Amino acid sequence: MSTILIVEDDQALAASVKQLIESWNHAVQHAESAEQAFTMITAFRPDLILTDIGLPGITGLEALAGMAERCDSPIVVMTANADSDKRTDAMLLGAKELIGKPLDPKILEETLRTLLAPPA
């Protein structure tokens, strides 16, 4: 079982994504801000981070470098605006994938499966 950290300030969205990911037999932790995520990353070392790009305080893009410094787990960015500039910026700052909102459960599941798979 993998541990996934969801960084999302929308409580309803975070709860539904948490429930979905738990149904795939992963443990899930939730942070409401990048600052809270930094503390949680250090405390429990998630296997994957799923972060919103539009967070209060430090934004998701600004937080990517900080998250990447704290652990080498893959980071997936969620955004309602998945244009090519944001995708490029997110990848340059350490994201492994960028997925659009509203989240498609099949895309999310495949993304997690691919990024959490043991190296061949």
MODELLER restraints for C-alpha pairs under 7 A, 6 or more apart:
rsr = mdl.restraints
at = mdl.atoms
rsr.add(forms.Gaussian(group=physical.xy_distance, feature=features.Distance(at['CA:1:A'], at['CA:25:A']), mean=6.29, stdev=0.5))
rsr.add(forms.Gaussian(group=physical.xy_distance, feature=features.Distance(at['CA:1:A'], at['CA:26:A']), mean=5.22, stdev=0.5))
rsr.add(forms.Gaussian(group=physical.xy_distance, feature=features.Distance(at['CA:1:A'], at['CA:27:A']), mean=6.81, stdev=0.5))
rsr.add(forms.Gaussian(group=physical.xy_distance, feature=features.Distance(at['CA:2:A'], at['CA:26:A']), mean=5.09, stdev=0.5))
rsr.add(forms.Gaussian(group=physical.xy_distance, feature=features.Distance(at['CA:2:A'], at['CA:27:A']), mean=6.12, stdev=0.5))
rsr.add(forms.Gaussian(group=physical.xy_distance, feature=features.Distance(at['CA:2:A'], at['CA:47:A']), mean=5.90, stdev=0.5))
rsr.add(forms.Gaussian(group=physical.xy_distance, feature=features.Distance(at['CA:3:A'], at['CA:26:A']), mean=5.85, stdev=0.5))
rsr.add(forms.Gaussian(group=physical.xy_distance, feature=features.Distance(at['CA:3:A'], at['CA:27:A']), mean=4.62, stdev=0.5))
rsr.add(forms.Gaussian(group=physical.xy_distance, feature=features.Distance(at['CA:3:A'], at['CA:28:A']), mean=5.65, stdev=0.5))
rsr.add(forms.Gaussian(group=physical.xy_distance, feature=features.Distance(at['CA:3:A'], at['CA:46:A']), mean=5.12, stdev=0.5))
rsr.add(forms.Gaussian(group=physical.xy_distance, feature=features.Distance(at['CA:3:A'], at['CA:47:A']), mean=5.27, stdev=0.5))
rsr.add(forms.Gaussian(group=physical.xy_distance, feature=features.Distance(at['CA:3:A'], at['CA:48:A']), mean=6.82, stdev=0.5))
rsr.add(forms.Gaussian(group=physical.xy_distance, feature=features.Distance(at['CA:4:A'], at['CA:26:A']), mean=7.00, stdev=0.5))
rsr.add(forms.Gaussian(group=physical.xy_distance, feature=features.Distance(at['CA:4:A'], at['CA:27:A']), mean=6.21, stdev=0.5))
rsr.add(forms.Gaussian(group=physical.xy_distance, feature=features.Distance(at['CA:4:A'], at['CA:28:A']), mean=4.86, stdev=0.5))
rsr.add(forms.Gaussian(group=physical.xy_distance, feature=features.Distance(at['CA:4:A'], at['CA:29:A']), mean=6.28, stdev=0.5))
rsr.add(forms.Gaussian(group=physical.xy_distance, feature=features.Distance(at['CA:4:A'], at['CA:46:A']), mean=5.40, stdev=0.5))
rsr.add(forms.Gaussian(group=physical.xy_distance, feature=features.Distance(at['CA:4:A'], at['CA:47:A']), mean=5.83, stdev=0.5))
rsr.add(forms.Gaussian(group=physical.xy_distance, feature=features.Distance(at['CA:4:A'], at['CA:48:A']), mean=4.94, stdev=0.5))
rsr.add(forms.Gaussian(group=physical.xy_distance, feature=features.Distance(at['CA:4:A'], at['CA:49:A']), mean=5.76, stdev=0.5))
rsr.add(forms.Gaussian(group=physical.xy_distance, feature=features.Distance(at['CA:5:A'], at['CA:28:A']), mean=5.84, stdev=0.5))
rsr.add(forms.Gaussian(group=physical.xy_distance, feature=features.Distance(at['CA:5:A'], at['CA:29:A']), mean=4.82, stdev=0.5))
rsr.add(forms.Gaussian(group=physical.xy_distance, feature=features.Distance(at['CA:5:A'], at['CA:30:A']), mean=5.69, stdev=0.5))
rsr.add(forms.Gaussian(group=physical.xy_distance, feature=features.Distance(at['CA:5:A'], at['CA:46:A']), mean=5.99, stdev=0.5))
rsr.add(forms.Gaussian(group=physical.xy_distance, feature=features.Distance(at['CA:5:A'], at['CA:48:A']), mean=6.42, stdev=0.5))
rsr.add(forms.Gaussian(group=physical.xy_distance, feature=features.Distance(at['CA:5:A'], at['CA:49:A']), mean=4.80, stdev=0.5))
rsr.add(forms.Gaussian(group=physical.xy_distance, feature=features.Distance(at['CA:5:A'], at['CA:50:A']), mean=6.08, stdev=0.5))
rsr.add(forms.Gaussian(group=physical.xy_distance, feature=features.Distance(at['CA:6:A'], at['CA:14:A']), mean=7.00, stdev=0.5))
rsr.add(forms.Gaussian(group=physical.xy_distance, feature=features.Distance(at['CA:6:A'], at['CA:29:A']), mean=6.22, stdev=0.5))
rsr.add(forms.Gaussian(group=physical.xy_distance, feature=features.Distance(at['CA:6:A'], at['CA:30:A']), mean=4.83, stdev=0.5))
rsr.add(forms.Gaussian(group=physical.xy_distance, feature=features.Distance(at['CA:6:A'], at['CA:31:A']), mean=6.21, stdev=0.5))
rsr.add(forms.Gaussian(group=physical.xy_distance, feature=features.Distance(at['CA:6:A'], at['CA:49:A']), mean=6.10, stdev=0.5))
rsr.add(forms.Gaussian(group=physical.xy_distance, feature=features.Distance(at['CA:6:A'], at['CA:50:A']), mean=4.82, stdev=0.5))
rsr.add(forms.Gaussian(group=physical.xy_distance, feature=features.Distance(at['CA:6:A'], at['CA:51:A']), mean=5.79, stdev=0.5))
rsr.add(forms.Gaussian(group=physical.xy_distance, feature=features.Distance(at['CA:7:A'], at['CA:30:A']), mean=5.97, stdev=0.5))
rsr.add(forms.Gaussian(group=physical.xy_distance, feature=features.Distance(at['CA:7:A'], at['CA:31:A']), mean=4.78, stdev=0.5))
rsr.add(forms.Gaussian(group=physical.xy_distance, feature=features.Distance(at['CA:7:A'], at['CA:32:A']), mean=5.71, stdev=0.5))
rsr.add(forms.Gaussian(group=physical.xy_distance, feature=features.Distance(at['CA:7:A'], at['CA:33:A']), mean=6.33, stdev=0.5))
rsr.add(forms.Gaussian(group=physical.xy_distance, feature=features.Distance(at['CA:7:A'], at['CA:34:A']), mean=6.93, stdev=0.5))
rsr.add(forms.Gaussian(group=physical.xy_distance, feature=features.Distance(at['CA:7:A'], at['CA:37:A']), mean=6.52, stdev=0.5))
rsr.add(forms.Gaussian(group=physical.xy_distance, feature=features.Distance(at['CA:7:A'], at['CA:50:A']), mean=6.15, stdev=0.5))
rsr.add(forms.Gaussian(group=physical.xy_distance, feature=features.Distance(at['CA:7:A'], at['CA:51:A']), mean=4.45, stdev=0.5))
rsr.add(forms.Gaussian(group=physical.xy_distance, feature=features.Distance(at['CA:7:A'], at['CA:52:A']), mean=6.08, stdev=0.5))
rsr.add(forms.Gaussian(group=physical.xy_distance, feature=features.Distance(at['CA:8:A'], at['CA:14:A']), mean=5.87, stdev=0.5))
rsr.add(forms.Gaussian(group=physical.xy_distance, feature=features.Distance(at['CA:8:A'], at['CA:31:A']), mean=6.47, stdev=0.5))
rsr.add(forms.Gaussian(group=physical.xy_distance, feature=features.Distance(at['CA:8:A'], at['CA:32:A']), mean=5.17, stdev=0.5))
rsr.add(forms.Gaussian(group=physical.xy_distance, feature=features.Distance(at['CA:8:A'], at['CA:33:A']), mean=6.77, stdev=0.5))
rsr.add(forms.Gaussian(group=physical.xy_distance, feature=features.Distance(at['CA:8:A'], at['CA:51:A']), mean=6.18, stdev=0.5))
rsr.add(forms.Gaussian(group=physical.xy_distance, feature=features.Distance(at['CA:8:A'], at['CA:52:A']), mean=5.39, stdev=0.5))
rsr.add(forms.Gaussian(group=physical.xy_distance, feature=features.Distance(at['CA:8:A'], at['CA:55:A']), mean=6.93, stdev=0.5))
rsr.add(forms.Gaussian(group=physical.xy_distance, feature=features.Distance(at['CA:9:A'], at['CA:32:A']), mean=4.46, stdev=0.5))
rsr.add(forms.Gaussian(group=physical.xy_distance, feature=features.Distance(at['CA:9:A'], at['CA:33:A']), mean=6.33, stdev=0.5))
rsr.add(forms.Gaussian(group=physical.xy_distance, feature=features.Distance(at['CA:9:A'], at['CA:55:A']), mean=6.27, stdev=0.5))
rsr.add(forms.Gaussian(group=physical.xy_distance, feature=features.Distance(at['CA:18:A'], at['CA:28:A']), mean=6.16, stdev=0.5))
rsr.add(forms.Gaussian(group=physical.xy_distance, feature=features.Distance(at['CA:22:A'], at['CA:28:A']), mean=6.63, stdev=0.5))
rsr.add(forms.Gaussian(group=physical.xy_distance, feature=features.Distance(at['CA:31:A'], at['CA:37:A']), mean=5.28, stdev=0.5))
rsr.add(forms.Gaussian(group=physical.xy_distance, feature=features.Distance(at['CA:33:A'], at['CA:55:A']), mean=6.17, stdev=0.5))
rsr.add(forms.Gaussian(group=physical.xy_distance, feature=features.Distance(at['CA:33:A'], at['CA:56:A']), mean=6.39, stdev=0.5))
rsr.add(forms.Gaussian(group=physical.xy_distance, feature=features.Distance(at['CA:34:A'], at['CA:58:A']), mean=6.11, stdev=0.5))
rsr.add(forms.Gaussian(group=physical.xy_distance, feature=features.Distance(at['CA:34:A'], at['CA:63:A']), mean=6.04, stdev=0.5))
rsr.add(forms.Gaussian(group=physical.xy_distance, feature=features.Distance(at['CA:38:A'], at['CA:67:A']), mean=6.42, stdev=0.5))
rsr.add(forms.Gaussian(group=physical.xy_distance, feature=features.Distance(at['CA:41:A'], at['CA:70:A']), mean=6.72, stdev=0.5))
rsr.add(forms.Gaussian(group=physical.xy_distance, feature=features.Distance(at['CA:42:A'], at['CA:70:A']), mean=6.50, stdev=0.5))
rsr.add(forms.Gaussian(group=physical.xy_distance, feature=features.Distance(at['CA:45:A'], at['CA:71:A']), mean=6.84, stdev=0.5))
rsr.add(forms.Gaussian(group=physical.xy_distance, feature=features.Distance(at['CA:46:A'], at['CA:73:A']), mean=6.89, stdev=0.5))
rsr.add(forms.Gaussian(group=physical.xy_distance, feature=features.Distance(at['CA:47:A'], at['CA:73:A']), mean=5.43, stdev=0.5))
rsr.add(forms.Gaussian(group=physical.xy_distance, feature=features.Distance(at['CA:48:A'], at['CA:73:A']), mean=5.20, stdev=0.5))
rsr.add(forms.Gaussian(group=physical.xy_distance, feature=features.Distance(at['CA:48:A'], at['CA:74:A']), mean=5.11, stdev=0.5))
rsr.add(forms.Gaussian(group=physical.xy_distance, feature=features.Distance(at['CA:48:A'], at['CA:75:A']), mean=5.99, stdev=0.5))
rsr.add(forms.Gaussian(group=physical.xy_distance, feature=features.Distance(at['CA:49:A'], at['CA:73:A']), mean=6.96, stdev=0.5))
rsr.add(forms.Gaussian(group=physical.xy_distance, feature=features.Distance(at['CA:49:A'], at['CA:74:A']), mean=6.33, stdev=0.5))
rsr.add(forms.Gaussian(group=physical.xy_distance, feature=features.Distance(at['CA:49:A'], at['CA:75:A']), mean=4.70, stdev=0.5))
rsr.add(forms.Gaussian(group=physical.xy_distance, feature=features.Distance(at['CA:49:A'], at['CA:76:A']), mean=6.11, stdev=0.5))
rsr.add(forms.Gaussian(group=physical.xy_distance, feature=features.Distance(at['CA:50:A'], at['CA:75:A']), mean=5.97, stdev=0.5))
rsr.add(forms.Gaussian(group=physical.xy_distance, feature=features.Distance(at['CA:50:A'], at['CA:76:A']), mean=4.78, stdev=0.5))
rsr.add(forms.Gaussian(group=physical.xy_distance, feature=features.Distance(at['CA:50:A'], at['CA:77:A']), mean=5.95, stdev=0.5))
rsr.add(forms.Gaussian(group=physical.xy_distance, feature=features.Distance(at['CA:51:A'], at['CA:60:A']), mean=6.56, stdev=0.5))
rsr.add(forms.Gaussian(group=physical.xy_distance, feature=features.Distance(at['CA:51:A'], at['CA:76:A']), mean=6.23, stdev=0.5))
rsr.add(forms.Gaussian(group=physical.xy_distance, feature=features.Distance(at['CA:51:A'], at['CA:77:A']), mean=4.99, stdev=0.5))
rsr.add(forms.Gaussian(group=physical.xy_distance, feature=features.Distance(at['CA:51:A'], at['CA:78:A']), mean=5.91, stdev=0.5))
rsr.add(forms.Gaussian(group=physical.xy_distance, feature=features.Distance(at['CA:52:A'], at['CA:60:A']), mean=5.77, stdev=0.5))
rsr.add(forms.Gaussian(group=physical.xy_distance, feature=features.Distance(at['CA:52:A'], at['CA:77:A']), mean=5.75, stdev=0.5))
rsr.add(forms.Gaussian(group=physical.xy_distance, feature=features.Distance(at['CA:52:A'], at['CA:78:A']), mean=4.70, stdev=0.5))
rsr.add(forms.Gaussian(group=physical.xy_distance, feature=features.Distance(at['CA:52:A'], at['CA:79:A']), mean=6.08, stdev=0.5))
rsr.add(forms.Gaussian(group=physical.xy_distance, feature=features.Distance(at['CA:53:A'], at['CA:59:A']), mean=6.04, stdev=0.5))
rsr.add(forms.Gaussian(group=physical.xy_distance, feature=features.Distance(at['CA:53:A'], at['CA:60:A']), mean=3.89, stdev=0.5))
rsr.add(forms.Gaussian(group=physical.xy_distance, feature=features.Distance(at['CA:53:A'], at['CA:61:A']), mean=5.87, stdev=0.5))
rsr.add(forms.Gaussian(group=physical.xy_distance, feature=features.Distance(at['CA:53:A'], at['CA:77:A']), mean=6.29, stdev=0.5))
rsr.add(forms.Gaussian(group=physical.xy_distance, feature=features.Distance(at['CA:53:A'], at['CA:78:A']), mean=6.06, stdev=0.5))
rsr.add(forms.Gaussian(group=physical.xy_distance, feature=features.Distance(at['CA:53:A'], at['CA:79:A']), mean=5.61, stdev=0.5))
rsr.add(forms.Gaussian(group=physical.xy_distance, feature=features.Distance(at['CA:54:A'], at['CA:60:A']), mean=5.82, stdev=0.5))
rsr.add(forms.Gaussian(group=physical.xy_distance, feature=features.Distance(at['CA:61:A'], at['CA:90:A']), mean=6.24, stdev=0.5))
rsr.add(forms.Gaussian(group=physical.xy_distance, feature=features.Distance(at['CA:64:A'], at['CA:93:A']), mean=5.85, stdev=0.5))
rsr.add(forms.Gaussian(group=physical.xy_distance, feature=features.Distance(at['CA:64:A'], at['CA:94:A']), mean=6.19, stdev=0.5))
rsr.add(forms.Gaussian(group=physical.xy_distance, feature=features.Distance(at['CA:65:A'], at['CA:93:A']), mean=5.70, stdev=0.5))
rsr.add(forms.Gaussian(group=physical.xy_distance, feature=features.Distance(at['CA:65:A'], at['CA:94:A']), mean=6.52, stdev=0.5))
rsr.add(forms.Gaussian(group=physical.xy_distance, feature=features.Distance(at['CA:68:A'], at['CA:94:A']), mean=6.28, stdev=0.5))
rsr.add(forms.Gaussian(group=physical.xy_distance, feature=features.Distance(at['CA:74:A'], at['CA:95:A']), mean=6.90, stdev=0.5))
rsr.add(forms.Gaussian(group=physical.xy_distance, feature=features.Distance(at['CA:74:A'], at['CA:96:A']), mean=5.86, stdev=0.5))
rsr.add(forms.Gaussian(group=physical.xy_distance, feature=features.Distance(at['CA:74:A'], at['CA:115:A']), mean=6.78, stdev=0.5))
rsr.add(forms.Gaussian(group=physical.xy_distance, feature=features.Distance(at['CA:75:A'], at['CA:95:A']), mean=4.85, stdev=0.5))
rsr.add(forms.Gaussian(group=physical.xy_distance, feature=features.Distance(at['CA:75:A'], at['CA:96:A']), mean=5.59, stdev=0.5))
rsr.add(forms.Gaussian(group=physical.xy_distance, feature=features.Distance(at['CA:76:A'], at['CA:95:A']), mean=5.69, stdev=0.5))
rsr.add(forms.Gaussian(group=physical.xy_distance, feature=features.Distance(at['CA:76:A'], at['CA:96:A']), mean=5.83, stdev=0.5))
rsr.add(forms.Gaussian(group=physical.xy_distance, feature=features.Distance(at['CA:76:A'], at['CA:97:A']), mean=4.87, stdev=0.5))
rsr.add(forms.Gaussian(group=physical.xy_distance, feature=features.Distance(at['CA:76:A'], at['CA:98:A']), mean=5.67, stdev=0.5))
rsr.add(forms.Gaussian(group=physical.xy_distance, feature=features.Distance(at['CA:77:A'], at['CA:95:A']), mean=6.54, stdev=0.5))
rsr.add(forms.Gaussian(group=physical.xy_distance, feature=features.Distance(at['CA:77:A'], at['CA:97:A']), mean=6.32, stdev=0.5))
rsr.add(forms.Gaussian(group=physical.xy_distance, feature=features.Distance(at['CA:77:A'], at['CA:98:A']), mean=4.65, stdev=0.5))
rsr.add(forms.Gaussian(group=physical.xy_distance, feature=features.Distance(at['CA:77:A'], at['CA:99:A']), mean=6.24, stdev=0.5))
rsr.add(forms.Gaussian(group=physical.xy_distance, feature=features.Distance(at['CA:78:A'], at['CA:98:A']), mean=5.90, stdev=0.5))
rsr.add(forms.Gaussian(group=physical.xy_distance, feature=features.Distance(at['CA:78:A'], at['CA:99:A']), mean=5.06, stdev=0.5))
rsr.add(forms.Gaussian(group=physical.xy_distance, feature=features.Distance(at['CA:78:A'], at['CA:100:A']), mean=5.71, stdev=0.5))
rsr.add(forms.Gaussian(group=physical.xy_distance, feature=features.Distance(at['CA:78:A'], at['CA:101:A']), mean=6.43, stdev=0.5))
rsr.add(forms.Gaussian(group=physical.xy_distance, feature=features.Distance(at['CA:79:A'], at['CA:99:A']), mean=6.49, stdev=0.5))
rsr.add(forms.Gaussian(group=physical.xy_distance, feature=features.Distance(at['CA:79:A'], at['CA:100:A']), mean=5.05, stdev=0.5))
rsr.add(forms.Gaussian(group=physical.xy_distance, feature=features.Distance(at['CA:79:A'], at['CA:101:A']), mean=5.46, stdev=0.5))
rsr.add(forms.Gaussian(group=physical.xy_distance, feature=features.Distance(at['CA:80:A'], at['CA:100:A']), mean=5.40, stdev=0.5))
rsr.add(forms.Gaussian(group=physical.xy_distance, feature=features.Distance(at['CA:80:A'], at['CA:101:A']), mean=4.52, stdev=0.5))
rsr.add(forms.Gaussian(group=physical.xy_distance, feature=features.Distance(at['CA:80:A'], at['CA:102:A']), mean=6.83, stdev=0.5))
rsr.add(forms.Gaussian(group=physical.xy_distance, feature=features.Distance(at['CA:81:A'], at['CA:100:A']), mean=6.92, stdev=0.5))
rsr.add(forms.Gaussian(group=physical.xy_distance, feature=features.Distance(at['CA:82:A'], at['CA:100:A']), mean=5.78, stdev=0.5))
rsr.add(forms.Gaussian(group=physical.xy_distance, feature=features.Distance(at['CA:87:A'], at['CA:98:A']), mean=6.29, stdev=0.5))
